[in-house]
Amino acid sequence: MANYSYNGNGDLQLFGKGADIWQDQTQYNWYCKKESNVDIDQVCLVESQQNTNSFAKAGCLIHNGMPSVAAHAAIWICIVPNGSIVVLSKASNGQVQQLKSVDGKAVPVWLRVQKTGLSVKLYYSTDSPTTTAIAWVLLHEVQNFFSGFGTDYWHGVWLFPYNRHDLRNQV
């Protein structure tokens, strides 16, 4: 889990470092909540990226199983410093793949991962951080993504490597 703090407005700020998610090691920092047998709607606002590596990422995720457990699935939506919003997935064999991306975006950006049954939808929005009705853009959808992986899910916000991100989190 990442080092984190809350400011006076209830915003969560994550700090941390780690190598990557591309091999069989999962070395990112996250703040999460465990749920069983429920649909999940995880939203965060990435407000800034500071002191960051070009490979750094920050956003929302859902894991089926803890990252330290070999047989788990994971899906992320994140923003990288070059302004791309990226959807990544990790299969039980540890292989990470990029499913979709959209370029030309910048922080602040809203990110959302929504699990209904075994399927997942991933959204983004460039609406103002003060907006009350976010206009979501569906970036990617995966049917039966979590099929065969049990009923426990961890969802939250995450970042890696060597970076600082200010996230407004709804866990």
Backbone as JSON Lines, residues from 0, in Angstrom:
{"i":0,"aa":"M","n":[0.84,-1.18,0.0],"ca":[0.0,0.0,0.0],"c":[0.89,1.24,0.0]}
{"i":1,"aa":"A","n":[0.4,2.27,-0.6],"ca":[1.17,3.5,-0.76],"c":[1.17,4.34,0.51]}
{"i":2,"aa":"N","n":[2.14,5.24,0.59],"ca":[2.07,6.3,1.58],"c":[1.0,7.27,1.08]}
{"i":3,"aa":"Y","n":[0.18,7.74,1.99],"ca":[-0.9,8.62,1.57],"c":[-1.21,9.62,2.66]}
{"i":4,"aa":"S","n":[-1.92,10.67,2.27],"ca":[-2.4,11.66,3.22],"c":[-3.68,12.27,2.67]}
{"i":5,"aa":"Y","n":[-4.45,12.86,3.56],"ca":[-5.67,13.58,3.18],"c":[-5.46,15.05,3.45]}
{"i":6,"aa":"N","n":[-5.95,15.9,2.55],"ca":[-5.9,17.33,2.83],"c":[-7.2,17.76,3.5]}
{"i":7,"aa":"G","n":[-7.39,19.02,3.76],"ca":[-8.57,19.5,4.46],"c":[-9.87,19.29,3.71]}
{"i":8,"aa":"N","n":[-9.8,19.07,2.39],"ca":[-11.01,18.86,1.59],"c":[-11.38,17.38,1.47]}
{"i":9,"aa":"G","n":[-10.61,16.51,2.13],"ca":[-10.89,15.08,2.02],"c":[-10.25,14.43,0.8]}
{"i":10,"aa":"D","n":[-9.39,15.17,0.08],"ca":[-8.71,14.6,-1.08],"c":[-7.57,13.7,-0.62]}
{"i":11,"aa":"L","n":[-7.39,12.61,-1.32],"ca":[-6.33,11.66,-1.03],"c":[-5.12,11.98,-1.89]}
{"i":12,"aa":"Q","n":[-3.94,11.99,-1.29],"ca":[-2.71,12.2,-2.02],"c":[-1.83,10.98,-1.8]}
{"i":13,"aa":"L","n":[-1.41,10.33,-2.91],"ca":[-0.57,9.15,-2.85],"c":[0.87,9.5,-3.17]}
{"i":14,"aa":"F","n":[1.8,8.84,-2.49],"ca":[3.24,8.98,-2.76],"c":[3.81,7.58,-2.82]}
{"i":15,"aa":"G","n":[4.77,7.36,-3.69],"ca":[5.38,6.04,-3.69],"c":[6.3,5.83,-4.86]}
{"i":16,"aa":"K","n":[6.86,4.63,-4.93],"ca":[7.71,4.27,-6.04],"c":[7.65,2.76,-6.22]}
{"i":17,"aa":"G","n":[8.04,2.31,-7.39],"ca":[8.07,0.9,-7.69],"c":[8.59,0.71,-9.09]}
{"i":18,"aa":"A","n":[8.94,-0.52,-9.42],"ca":[9.55,-0.78,-10.72],"c":[8.52,-0.77,-11.84]}
{"i":19,"aa":"D","n":[7.69,-1.77,-11.92],"ca":[6.72,-1.82,-13.01],"c":[5.67,-2.89,-12.75]}
{"i":20,"aa":"I","n":[4.81,-3.08,-13.75],"ca":[3.81,-4.13,-13.69],"c":[3.95,-5.08,-14.87]}
{"i":21,"aa":"W","n":[5.03,-4.95,-15.63],"ca":[5.12,-5.66,-16.91],"c":[5.6,-7.09,-16.78]}
{"i":22,"aa":"Q","n":[6.18,-7.48,-15.7],"ca":[6.65,-8.86,-15.55],"c":[5.78,-9.55,-14.49]}
{"i":23,"aa":"D","n":[6.35,-10.53,-13.79],"ca":[5.57,-11.23,-12.78],"c":[5.59,-10.51,-11.44]}
{"i":24,"aa":"Q","n":[6.25,-9.36,-11.37],"ca":[6.28,-8.56,-10.15],"c":[5.27,-7.42,-10.28]}
{"i":25,"aa":"T","n":[4.54,-7.17,-9.23],"ca":[3.61,-6.05,-9.21],"c":[4.14,-5.07,-8.18]}
{"i":26,"aa":"Q","n":[4.76,-3.99,-8.63],"ca":[5.43,-3.06,-7.72],"c":[4.85,-1.66,-7.84]}
{"i":27,"aa":"Y","n":[3.56,-1.55,-7.71],"ca":[2.96,-0.23,-7.69],"c":[2.37,0.03,-6.33]}
{"i":28,"aa":"N","n":[1.94,1.24,-6.11],"ca":[1.36,1.65,-4.83],"c":[-0.12,1.9,-5.03]}
{"i":29,"aa":"W","n":[-0.9,1.46,-4.08],"ca":[-2.34,1.64,-4.23],"c":[-3.03,1.8,-2.89]}
{"i":30,"aa":"Y","n":[-4.21,2.36,-2.96],"ca":[-5.1,2.53,-1.82],"c":[-6.39,1.84,-2.23]}
{"i":31,"aa":"C","n":[-6.82,0.84,-1.47],"ca":[-7.9,0.01,-1.98],"c":[-8.89,-0.42,-0.9]}
{"i":32,"aa":"K","n":[-9.94,-1.04,-1.37],"ca":[-11.01,-1.56,-0.53],"c":[-11.39,-2.94,-1.07]}
{"i":33,"aa":"K","n":[-11.62,-3.89,-0.17],"ca":[-12.01,-5.25,-0.56],"c":[-13.53,-5.39,-0.49]}
{"i":34,"aa":"E","n":[-14.09,-6.03,-1.52],"ca":[-15.52,-6.3,-1.55],"c":[-15.73,-7.7,-2.12]}
{"i":35,"aa":"S","n":[-16.84,-8.32,-1.77],"ca":[-17.16,-9.65,-2.28],"c":[-18.54,-9.66,-2.91]}
{"i":36,"aa":"N","n":[-18.62,-10.31,-4.07],"ca":[-19.9,-10.53,-4.75],"c":[-20.72,-9.26,-4.97]}
{"i":37,"aa":"V","n":[-20.07,-8.18,-5.36],"ca":[-20.8,-6.92,-5.59],"c":[-20.35,-6.3,-6.91]}
{"i":38,"aa":"D","n":[-21.19,-5.44,-7.45],"ca":[-20.79,-4.6,-8.57],"c":[-19.99,-3.42,-8.0]}
{"i":39,"aa":"I","n":[-19.06,-2.9,-8.77],"ca":[-18.15,-1.86,-8.29],"c":[-18.15,-0.7,-9.28]}
{"i":40,"aa":"D","n":[-18.14,0.51,-8.74],"ca":[-18.04,1.72,-9.55],"c":[-16.99,2.6,-8.9]}
{"i":41,"aa":"Q","n":[-15.75,2.52,-9.39],"ca":[-14.61,3.23,-8.81],"c":[-14.29,4.47,-9.65]}
{"i":42,"aa":"V","n":[-14.24,5.62,-9.01],"ca":[-13.98,6.89,-9.7],"c":[-12.83,7.6,-9.0]}
{"i":43,"aa":"C","n":[-11.95,8.22,-9.78],"ca":[-10.94,9.1,-9.19],"c":[-10.67,10.26,-10.14]}
{"i":44,"aa":"L","n":[-10.16,11.33,-9.58],"ca":[-9.74,12.49,-10.34],"c":[-8.24,12.64,-10.16]}
{"i":45,"aa":"V","n":[-7.48,12.49,-11.22],"ca":[-6.04,12.73,-11.17],"c":[-5.87,14.22,-11.42]}
{"i":46,"aa":"E","n":[-5.47,14.93,-10.37],"ca":[-5.38,16.39,-10.45],"c":[-4.02,16.89,-10.88]}
{"i":47,"aa":"S","n":[-2.96,16.14,-10.56],"ca":[-1.63,16.59,-10.95],"c":[-0.69,15.41,-11.02]}
{"i":48,"aa":"Q","n":[0.41,15.6,-11.74],"ca":[1.52,14.65,-11.8],"c":[2.79,15.45,-11.61]}
{"i":49,"aa":"Q","n":[3.56,15.12,-10.56],"ca":[4.76,15.89,-10.23],"c":[5.94,14.95,-10.05]}
{"i":50,"aa":"N","n":[7.13,15.42,-10.38],"ca":[8.37,14.67,-10.17],"c":[8.23,13.25,-10.72]}
{"i":51,"aa":"T","n":[7.83,13.14,-11.95],"ca":[7.42,11.85,-12.44],"c":[8.28,11.34,-13.59]}
{"i":52,"aa":"N","n":[8.37,10.05,-13.69],"ca":[9.05,9.33,-14.75],"c":[8.14,9.25,-15.97]}
{"i":53,"aa":"S","n":[8.69,9.14,-17.16],"ca":[7.85,9.09,-18.37],"c":[6.97,7.84,-18.42]}
{"i":54,"aa":"F","n":[7.33,6.8,-17.67],"ca":[6.51,5.58,-17.62],"c":[5.5,5.59,-16.48]}
{"i":55,"aa":"A","n":[5.46,6.66,-15.71],"ca":[4.56,6.73,-14.55],"c":[3.1,6.66,-14.99]}
{"i":56,"aa":"K","n":[2.27,6.14,-14.11],"ca":[0.84,6.04,-14.37],"c":[0.08,6.27,-13.07]}
{"i":57,"aa":"A","n":[-1.13,6.81,-13.19],"ca":[-1.99,6.96,-12.02],"c":[-3.43,6.8,-12.48]}
{"i":58,"aa":"G","n":[-4.25,6.13,-11.66],"ca":[-5.64,5.95,-12.04],"c":[-6.39,5.01,-11.13]}
{"i":59,"aa":"C","n":[-7.4,4.35,-11.71],"ca":[-8.29,3.42,-10.99],"c":[-7.99,1.98,-11.4]}
{"i":60,"aa":"L","n":[-8.25,1.05,-10.5],"ca":[-8.05,-0.35,-10.81],"c":[-9.06,-1.23,-10.09]}
{"i":61,"aa":"I","n":[-9.21,-2.44,-10.62],"ca":[-9.91,-3.53,-9.94],"c":[-9.05,-4.78,-10.09]}
{"i":62,"aa":"H","n":[-8.79,-5.44,-8.97],"ca":[-8.07,-6.72,-8.93],"c":[-9.04,-7.79,-8.46]}
{"i":63,"aa":"N","n":[-8.93,-8.97,-9.02],"ca":[-9.62,-10.12,-8.47],"c":[-8.55,-10.98,-7.84]}
{"i":64,"aa":"G","n":[-8.32,-10.8,-6.57],"ca":[-7.22,-11.44,-5.85],"c":[-6.16,-10.4,-5.57]}
{"i":65,"aa":"M","n":[-5.37,-10.65,-4.55],"ca":[-4.29,-9.73,-4.2],"c":[-3.17,-9.82,-5.23]}
{"i":66,"aa":"P","n":[-2.46,-8.72,-5.51],"ca":[-1.39,-8.73,-6.5],"c":[-0.29,-9.74,-6.2]}
{"i":67,"aa":"S","n":[-0.09,-10.09,-4.93],"ca":[0.95,-11.04,-4.59],"c":[0.55,-12.48,-4.89]}
{"i":68,"aa":"V","n":[-0.72,-12.72,-5.19],"ca":[-1.2,-14.06,-5.51],"c":[-1.03,-14.28,-7.02]}
{"i":69,"aa":"A","n":[-0.47,-15.41,-7.38],"ca":[-0.15,-15.66,-8.79],"c":[-1.39,-15.64,-9.69]}
{"i":70,"aa":"A","n":[-2.44,-16.32,-9.31],"ca":[-3.62,-16.43,-10.16],"c":[-4.61,-15.32,-9.84]}
{"i":71,"aa":"H","n":[-4.46,-14.2,-10.5],"ca":[-5.41,-13.11,-10.35],"c":[-5.51,-12.35,-11.66]}
{"i":72,"aa":"A","n":[-6.6,-11.66,-11.81],"ca":[-6.79,-10.79,-12.98],"c":[-6.87,-9.35,-12.48]}
{"i":73,"aa":"A","n":[-6.46,-8.42,-13.32],"ca":[-6.51,-7.01,-12.95],"c":[-6.79,-6.19,-14.2]}
{"i":74,"aa":"I","n":[-7.45,-5.05,-13.99],"ca":[-7.66,-4.12,-15.09],"c":[-7.52,-2.7,-14.54]}
{"i":75,"aa":"W","n":[-6.83,-1.84,-15.3],"ca":[-6.53,-0.48,-14.89],"c":[-6.94,0.5,-15.97]}
{"i":76,"aa":"I","n":[-7.32,1.7,-15.56],"ca":[-7.39,2.85,-16.47],"c":[-6.53,3.92,-15.83]}
{"i":77,"aa":"C","n":[-5.66,4.54,-16.63],"ca":[-4.69,5.46,-16.05],"c":[-4.3,6.53,-17.05]}
{"i":78,"aa":"I","n":[-3.68,7.59,-16.53],"ca":[-3.11,8.64,-17.37],"c":[-1.59,8.6,-17.19]}
{"i":79,"aa":"V","n":[-0.88,8.84,-18.28],"ca":[0.58,8.88,-18.26],"c":[1.03,10.31,-18.55]}
{"i":80,"aa":"P","n":[2.26,10.68,-18.19],"ca":[2.7,12.06,-18.33],"c":[2.62,12.65,-19.74]}
{"i":81,"aa":"N","n":[2.65,11.82,-20.78],"ca":[2.58,12.37,-22.14],"c":[1.16,12.73,-22.56]}
{"i":82,"aa":"G","n":[0.17,12.54,-21.67],"ca":[-1.2,12.92,-21.96],"c":[-2.06,11.82,-22.55]}
{"i":83,"aa":"S","n":[-1.57,10.58,-22.52],"ca":[-2.37,9.44,-22.99],"c":[-3.14,8.84,-21.83]}
{"i":84,"aa":"I","n":[-4.38,8.47,-22.11],"ca":[-5.16,7.68,-21.16],"c":[-5.12,6.25,-21.68]}
{"i":85,"aa":"V","n":[-4.75,5.32,-20.81],"ca":[-4.46,3.95,-21.22],"c":[-5.28,2.97,-20.4]}
{"i":86,"aa":"V","n":[-5.76,1.91,-21.06],"ca":[-6.4,0.78,-20.38],"c":[-5.43,-0.39,-20.46]}
{"i":87,"aa":"L","n":[-5.08,-0.95,-19.29],"ca":[-4.18,-2.1,-19.2],"c":[-4.91,-3.26,-18.54]}
{"i":88,"aa":"S","n":[-4.53,-4.48,-18.89],"ca":[-5.07,-5.65,-18.2],"c":[-3.93,-6.6,-17.89]}
{"i":89,"aa":"K","n":[-4.13,-7.4,-16.84],"ca":[-3.15,-8.4,-16.45],"c":[-3.88,-9.72,-16.27]}
{"i":90,"aa":"A","n":[-3.42,-10.72,-16.98],"ca":[-4.04,-12.05,-16.91],"c":[-3.39,-12.86,-15.8]}
{"i":91,"aa":"S","n":[-3.96,-14.02,-15.52],"ca":[-3.45,-14.85,-14.44],"c":[-2.03,-15.34,-14.69]}
{"i":92,"aa":"N","n":[-1.56,-15.33,-15.94],"ca":[-0.19,-15.75,-16.24],"c":[0.82,-14.62,-16.03]}
{"i":93,"aa":"G","n":[0.36,-13.46,-15.57],"ca":[1.24,-12.33,-15.29],"c":[1.51,-11.41,-16.46]}
{"i":94,"aa":"Q","n":[0.97,-11.74,-17.62],"ca":[1.2,-10.92,-18.81],"c":[0.3,-9.69,-18.79]}
{"i":95,"aa":"V","n":[0.91,-8.53,-18.95],"ca":[0.19,-7.26,-19.02],"c":[0.07,-6.86,-20.48]}
{"i":96,"aa":"Q","n":[-1.11,-6.39,-20.84],"ca":[-1.27,-5.88,-22.2],"c":[-2.04,-4.57,-22.19]}
{"i":97,"aa":"Q","n":[-1.72,-3.73,-23.16],"ca":[-2.46,-2.5,-23.34],"c":[-3.65,-2.8,-24.23]}
{"i":98,"aa":"L","n":[-4.86,-2.52,-23.74],"ca":[-6.07,-2.82,-24.48],"c":[-6.51,-1.67,-25.36]}
{"i":99,"aa":"K","n":[-6.3,-0.44,-24.88],"ca":[-6.81,0.73,-25.59],"c":[-6.09,1.96,-25.07]}
{"i":100,"aa":"S","n":[-6.02,3.0,-25.91],"ca":[-5.48,4.27,-25.43],"c":[-6.08,5.41,-26.25]}
{"i":101,"aa":"V","n":[-6.05,6.59,-25.66],"ca":[-6.47,7.81,-26.35],"c":[-5.44,8.89,-25.99]}
{"i":102,"aa":"D","n":[-4.98,9.63,-26.97],"ca":[-3.93,10.63,-26.76],"c":[-4.52,12.03,-26.64]}
{"i":103,"aa":"G","n":[-3.67,12.97,-26.23],"ca":[-4.03,14.38,-26.21],"c":[-4.84,14.82,-25.01]}
{"i":104,"aa":"K","n":[-4.75,14.11,-23.9],"ca":[-5.46,14.49,-22.68],"c":[-4.44,14.97,-21.66]}
{"i":105,"aa":"A","n":[-4.89,15.69,-20.68],"ca":[-3.99,16.2,-19.65],"c":[-4.73,16.25,-18.32]}
{"i":106,"aa":"V","n":[-3.95,16.29,-17.24],"ca":[-4.57,16.45,-15.93],"c":[-5.06,17.89,-15.81]}
{"i":107,"aa":"P","n":[-6.14,18.1,-15.11],"ca":[-6.89,17.09,-14.38],"c":[-7.76,16.24,-15.31]}
{"i":108,"aa":"V","n":[-7.93,14.98,-14.93],"ca":[-8.77,14.07,-15.7],"c":[-9.48,13.11,-14.73]}
{"i":109,"aa":"W","n":[-10.75,12.88,-15.0],"ca":[-11.54,11.92,-14.24],"c":[-11.36,10.55,-14.88]}
{"i":110,"aa":"L","n":[-11.22,9.51,-14.05],"ca":[-11.11,8.14,-14.53],"c":[-12.1,7.27,-13.76]}
{"i":111,"aa":"R","n":[-12.61,6.24,-14.44],"ca":[-13.65,5.41,-13.83],"c":[-13.54,3.98,-14.35]}
{"i":112,"aa":"V","n":[-13.62,3.02,-13.44],"ca":[-13.71,1.61,-13.8],"c":[-14.96,1.05,-13.13]}
{"i":113,"aa":"Q","n":[-15.79,0.41,-13.92],"ca":[-17.1,-0.03,-13.46],"c":[-17.24,-1.53,-13.75]}
{"i":114,"aa":"K","n":[-17.44,-2.33,-12.68],"ca":[-17.63,-3.77,-12.82],"c":[-19.09,-4.11,-12.57]}
{"i":115,"aa":"T","n":[-19.7,-4.76,-13.55],"ca":[-21.07,-5.25,-13.42],"c":[-21.03,-6.75,-13.74]}
{"i":116,"aa":"G","n":[-21.32,-7.56,-12.73],"ca":[-21.17,-9.0,-12.92],"c":[-19.7,-9.31,-13.16]}
{"i":117,"aa":"L","n":[-19.39,-9.98,-14.26],"ca":[-18.01,-10.32,-14.6],"c":[-17.41,-9.38,-15.63]}
{"i":118,"aa":"S","n":[-18.18,-8.41,-16.08],"ca":[-17.75,-7.51,-17.15],"c":[-17.29,-6.16,-16.6]}
{"i":119,"aa":"V","n":[-16.47,-5.46,-17.4],"ca":[-15.87,-4.2,-16.97],"c":[-16.01,-3.16,-18.06]}
{"i":120,"aa":"K","n":[-16.34,-1.92,-17.65],"ca":[-16.34,-0.76,-18.55],"c":[-15.38,0.27,-17.96]}
{"i":121,"aa":"L","n":[-14.63,0.93,-18.84],"ca":[-13.64,1.92,-18.42],"c":[-13.92,3.24,-19.12]}
{"i":122,"aa":"Y","n":[-13.97,4.32,-18.33],"ca":[-14.37,5.63,-18.82],"c":[-13.33,6.68,-18.44]}
{"i":123,"aa":"Y","n":[-13.41,7.83,-19.13],"ca":[-12.66,9.01,-18.72],"c":[-13.51,10.25,-18.99]}
{"i":124,"aa":"S","n":[-13.11,11.36,-18.38],"ca":[-13.76,12.64,-18.63],"c":[-12.75,13.76,-18.38]}
{"i":125,"aa":"T","n":[-12.79,14.76,-19.21],"ca":[-11.94,15.94,-19.02],"c":[-12.73,17.11,-18.45]}
{"i":126,"aa":"D","n":[-13.89,16.82,-17.87],"ca":[-14.69,17.86,-17.22],"c":[-13.91,18.5,-16.08]}
{"i":127,"aa":"S","n":[-14.3,19.69,-15.73],"ca":[-13.69,20.44,-14.64],"c":[-13.75,19.65,-13.33]}
{"i":128,"aa":"P","n":[-12.72,19.78,-12.48],"ca":[-12.76,19.12,-11.17],"c":[-13.92,19.57,-10.3]}
{"i":129,"aa":"T","n":[-14.51,20.73,-10.6],"ca":[-15.62,21.23,-9.77],"c":[-16.98,20.88,-10.34]}
{"i":130,"aa":"T","n":[-17.02,20.14,-11.43],"ca":[-18.31,19.81,-12.03],"c":[-19.13,18.91,-11.12]}
{"i":131,"aa":"T","n":[-20.42,19.02,-11.21],"ca":[-21.3,18.17,-10.4],"c":[-21.93,17.05,-11.21]}
{"i":132,"aa":"A","n":[-21.91,17.14,-12.52],"ca":[-22.46,16.1,-13.39],"c":[-21.4,15.78,-14.46]}
{"i":133,"aa":"I","n":[-20.65,14.72,-14.24],"ca":[-19.54,14.37,-15.13],"c":[-20.08,13.73,-16.4]}
{"i":134,"aa":"A","n":[-19.59,14.19,-17.54],"ca":[-19.94,13.6,-18.84],"c":[-18.88,12.55,-19.19]}
{"i":135,"aa":"W","n":[-19.22,11.29,-19.01],"ca":[-18.26,10.19,-19.18],"c":[-18.15,9.79,-20.65]}
{"i":136,"aa":"V","n":[-16.92,9.44,-21.07],"ca":[-16.64,8.89,-22.4],"c":[-16.23,7.43,-22.19]}
{"i":137,"aa":"L","n":[-16.96,6.5,-22.8],"ca":[-16.6,5.08,-22.7],"c":[-15.38,4.83,-23.57]}
{"i":138,"aa":"L","n":[-14.28,4.4,-22.96],"ca":[-13.05,4.13,-23.69],"c":[-12.93,2.66,-24.08]}
{"i":139,"aa":"H","n":[-13.35,1.75,-23.19],"ca":[-13.18,0.32,-23.48],"c":[-14.16,-0.5,-22.64]}
{"i":140,"aa":"E","n":[-14.57,-1.63,-23.18],"ca":[-15.46,-2.55,-22.47],"c":[-14.97,-3.98,-22.69]}
{"i":141,"aa":"V","n":[-14.96,-4.79,-21.62],"ca":[-14.53,-6.18,-21.7],"c":[-15.61,-7.05,-21.08]}
{"i":142,"aa":"Q","n":[-16.14,-7.98,-21.85],"ca":[-17.16,-8.91,-21.35],"c":[-16.48,-10.09,-20.65]}
{"i":143,"aa":"N","n":[-17.06,-10.55,-19.56],"ca":[-16.59,-11.75,-18.83],"c":[-15.12,-11.68,-18.45]}
{"i":144,"aa":"F","n":[-14.61,-10.5,-18.14],"ca":[-13.2,-10.34,-17.81],"c":[-12.8,-11.15,-16.58]}
{"i":145,"aa":"F","n":[-13.64,-11.19,-15.57],"ca":[-13.3,-11.86,-14.32],"c":[-13.82,-13.29,-14.24]}
{"i":146,"aa":"S","n":[-14.22,-13.88,-15.33],"ca":[-14.76,-15.24,-15.33],"c":[-13.72,-16.24,-14.83]}
{"i":147,"aa":"G","n":[-14.11,-17.05,-13.84],"ca":[-13.23,-18.09,-13.33],"c":[-12.28,-17.67,-12.23]}
{"i":148,"aa":"F","n":[-12.44,-16.46,-11.66],"ca":[-11.48,-15.97,-10.68],"c":[-12.04,-15.8,-9.27]}
{"i":149,"aa":"G","n":[-13.19,-16.33,-8.94],"ca":[-13.7,-16.2,-7.58],"c":[-14.54,-14.95,-7.37]}
{"i":150,"aa":"T","n":[-14.74,-14.59,-6.1],"ca":[-15.72,-13.55,-5.79],"c":[-15.17,-12.36,-5.0]}
{"i":151,"aa":"D","n":[-13.89,-12.35,-4.66],"ca":[-13.32,-11.23,-3.9],"c":[-12.65,-10.25,-4.85]}
{"i":152,"aa":"Y","n":[-12.92,-8.95,-4.65],"ca":[-12.38,-7.9,-5.52],"c":[-11.78,-6.8,-4.66]}
{"i":153,"aa":"W","n":[-10.64,-6.27,-5.09],"ca":[-10.03,-5.11,-4.48],"c":[-10.11,-3.98,-5.51]}
{"i":154,"aa":"H","n":[-10.59,-2.83,-5.11],"ca":[-10.67,-1.71,-6.04],"c":[-10.17,-0.46,-5.34]}
{"i":155,"aa":"G","n":[-9.6,0.44,-6.13],"ca":[-9.08,1.67,-5.55],"c":[-8.3,2.48,-6.56]}
{"i":156,"aa":"V","n":[-7.36,3.27,-6.05],"ca":[-6.52,4.12,-6.87],"c":[-5.08,3.65,-6.76]}
{"i":157,"aa":"W","n":[-4.27,3.92,-7.79],"ca":[-2.91,3.39,-7.81],"c":[-1.97,4.32,-8.55]}
{"i":158,"aa":"L","n":[-0.67,4.12,-8.34],"ca":[0.35,4.86,-9.05],"c":[1.65,4.07,-9.08]}
{"i":159,"aa":"F","n":[2.48,4.33,-10.09],"ca":[3.87,3.87,-10.16],"c":[4.56,4.59,-11.29]}
{"i":160,"aa":"P","n":[5.83,4.53,-11.47],"ca":[6.87,4.49,-10.44],"c":[7.39,5.9,-10.18]}
{"i":161,"aa":"Y","n":[8.1,6.09,-9.13],"ca":[8.85,7.3,-8.83],"c":[8.08,8.58,-9.12]}
{"i":162,"aa":"N","n":[6.9,8.68,-8.56],"ca":[6.09,9.83,-8.91],"c":[5.23,10.29,-7.75]}
{"i":163,"aa":"R","n":[4.59,11.41,-7.96],"ca":[3.62,11.92,-7.0],"c":[2.4,12.33,-7.79]}
{"i":164,"aa":"H","n":[1.27,11.89,-7.35],"ca":[0.02,12.23,-8.01],"c":[-0.96,12.7,-6.95]}
{"i":165,"aa":"D","n":[-1.72,13.7,-7.26],"ca":[-2.8,14.13,-6.38],"c":[-4.09,13.57,-6.94]}
{"i":166,"aa":"L","n":[-4.74,12.72,-6.16],"ca":[-5.95,12.03,-6.61],"c":[-7.11,12.39,-5.71]}
{"i":167,"aa":"R","n":[-8.22,12.69,-6.28],"ca":[-9.46,12.81,-5.52],"c":[-10.14,11.45,-5.67]}
{"i":168,"aa":"N","n":[-10.31,10.75,-4.59],"ca":[-10.68,9.34,-4.63],"c":[-12.09,9.11,-4.11]}
{"i":169,"aa":"Q","n":[-12.78,8.19,-4.73],"ca":[-14.07,7.72,-4.21],"c":[-13.97,6.22,-4.06]}
{"i":170,"aa":"V","n":[-13.51,5.75,-2.88],"ca":[-13.4,4.3,-2.63],"c":[-14.63,3.86,-1.9]}
